[in-house]
Amino acid sequence: LDQFADGTFDTVFSTETIEHVPDPPAAVGQLARVLRPGGRLYLTTPNYFSAIGLYRVYCRLRGKPFDEGGQPICHPNNVFRTRRWVSRAGLRVVRTTGSGHYLPFPGRPPIRVGLAERARPLAKWVALHSLVVGQKPAGR
């Protein structure tokens, strides 16, 4: 992002990437820097404050690797941390939501919990994927 001047874009999307960079808070700061005043950042990340995150802990406790698809860097993240990064980058969090509710079981694919999708106001905090929308204040 260094090649872009401050305030270059009205909208920035970062989808499922921020957890794969060496310094996620600094990366969010760069995404905020290139936004124009009033611009919005749409940031999606895996949310390990979910059942899959608990499964990751379970695997670690059992000494089993948790495969992230061969990614060399994968910071375990959660929706609360993402919101904090966005706020600390000087953006106002205007929306938080989540999708994907699954129950993991060893030796089989996770089971989707459709009922949780309909209970979004509470379930968004424990969804597999989170979306945090931040807006740059006018005049910054």
N, C-alpha and C positions, 0 to 999 in steps of 0.2 A: 504493500500500500504506500510505501515511501514515494513512489513515482507520482502520486496524486496530491494536489494541493489541498490545503484545508478548505472545507466547505464546497467540495466538488459535486457531491451527489445529493439528490432529494431523498433517495431511498437506497438502502443497502440491505442485501440479503446474505445471511451466512447460515447455511443449512448443514448441520451435522459435521462441522469442520473444526470448531473452536477447541474441542477437546483433543484435537490431534496436533496442536501447535505447542512449542516448548513453553510459552508463557501466555496462557489464555487471558489473564487480566490486561496485559499489555496489548494483546491483539484486539480485544474489545475496545480499548482506548483508541487504537488506530482506526477502527471502524467508525467510532464516534467522531473522531477528528475530521474525517472526510465528508461528514454530513453537513449540509447547509443548515442554518437555523430553521427550525420547524421540521427538519427532515426526520425520517424514521428508520430505525434499525429493526429488522426482523431476524431474530436469532433463535435457531432451533438447535437443541442438543439432546443427547440421551439423558435421561433422568434416572440416576441410580438410587433415588429415594422411591424406588418402586419394587415390586416383587422380584424383578430380574436383578436389581441391585442387591437384594437380600440373597438371591441365588449366587451372585458373585462372591459375597462374603462366605457363604456356605462352602463354595468350591475352594476358596482360599484356606479356610479352616481345615478342610480335608486334604489339603496339599495337592489339589487338582488345578491345573491351569484353566483359566476362563478365557476362551478364545474371542478375541476382538476382530477376527477376520484378517489377521496378519498385520494389523496396523502397528508401526514401530513406536508410536506415541499414542497413548489413550488414557487421558486423565479421567478417573471416575468423577463424574460431575453430578450435580443435582440442581433442581429448579431454583432453590433458595440461593445457591452460590451464583448461578447465572444472573439472577435479579440483582444481587449485590455488585457483580462486575459491571452490569449495565448502569446502575446508579452511580458507582464510583467513577465511571467514565464521563459523568456529567449529564447523563440522559435521564429523563423522567420515565419511569416504567408506566406505560399506559394500558398494557394488557398482558396477561399471563394465562396460558391455557395449556392443555396437554392432550395427548391421544395415545392410544395403545395400552390396553390393560390385559396383562397375561399372568397366568400362574405357571411357574416353571416346575417341571417334574423331572428328576434325573432319568436319563435314558429315553426320553421321548420329547417331541416338540412341545413348546409351551401351549397352554390352553387359553384361548381368548375369552375374556370376561365381558360380554356385551352389555350387561347391566351397568357396569361401571362407566361405560361410554355415555350412558344417559344421565348419570349423576355427576356431570362435569363440574359444577361449582365446588364440590369437595374432591372429586376424583382427579381433577387436574393436577393436584399436588403429588399424586402417586402414579401418574401415567408414565409409560416407558419413554415417551418423547415429550419435551416441553418446548413451547414457543413463548419467548419473551419479546415484547415490542417496546422499544424505547424511543422517545422523541427528544430531539435536541431543542432546548428552549430557544425561543425567538431572541435574537440579538446576541447569541453566543457564538 
